[in-house]
Amino acid sequence: MYALEVSQLHKHYGKHRALDGVDLSVGAGEVYGLLGPNGAGKSTIMKTILGLQRPTSGSIRLFGQEYDRSQLVDVGALIETPGLWPKLDALTHLRIHAKLRGVPEAWIDETLAVVQLTEVRNRKIQAFSLGMRWRLGIAIALLARPKLILLDEPTNGLDPVGIREMRGIIRSLADNGTTVFISSHQLTEIAQVCDRVAVLVAGKTRYEGDLDGIAGDGDLEEGFFRILESSGSQIR
């Protein structure tokens, strides 16, 4: 079964086509990477899936059913920068979100453990590193135990240690049955965590499949650039 299916999705802003017939199929329990240069439409897809934007046309299916906003209770997301209160600690953040979502506070400890923040649960956010803030953002997204989680550029701005920690968290989520949908323009990072990928260029799906299908002759980066060049685009 697919956790997420996108068919001929269009999003137009006047004459600008942010999405121009996108097709994606994300299998349940996999880590799926959405690759593409800046401005390809990656964030637009995620915001449309989350109901933050209305598509111009096309369809979305979640968990095998036609899209309905009520299904979003089973979807977690971290889009752009986590919205956190600097003078509150991690535990207080999760307690607030647990109350808002109506989930047991008993789930908080488990969620903190998943993102490796148990030991700093009482530390104020103003003392957190960027990587720790991202992990807390993921914890908030995971708190209601979603079936699908969307992560937009989760390694942006992280140092090598933070990137490695993020990779481990992403893989552990999939190993425990959560479908992970990641957008990124960082090919090397996606290659180390994803089961399948799609390449988006100028709002169109130019490739969907495993990474071997991009590499062709064995050079993943060269294969990726070939896709971009054949579409008249380049990394920015």
C-alpha angles and dihedrals in degrees: 000000000000119000090200133017124181119188127189092330115187130184118179130185102193105298093345114098106206089173119024109183104322119189121190136161117193115191120223112264097013133116105238123190126208108203131187145119122279110290094024092123101258097132091042090058092051094048090049092051089051093051093246090120132028117233119235089224142333133072141270127200124193122198092347095308134103110267117277126164090232088070090066089082084080094049126084124190145184109194120177116328119357111252103233137160109237096210096050124080127236095257093053091051091054093045090054092049092045090056093046092051096039095237125143116268085226087077092062097077091049092050093048089053092052091057094038097242100119095109094052098040092121096045118109117247092238086070094050123107118233090258091053090050090053090050091051089049089054090047090055089049091049098044096095091048097245123199090220130032126192118207120187112205093330095180097049111132095002123133120234092270092050091047092052092049091049091052090053093050093049093051092046090054091056092044087058094051103266116133110229122203112188130184119202145145090211105100096184093054094048090048092060098053111023130094094196136003144198124210114217121196124176092343096309131107105241098172139009125179141065124332093253088066090060095045095056098166092030099270107111096187094050090048091051092050090049089058091050094046093048087055093049093249139112140193114274 
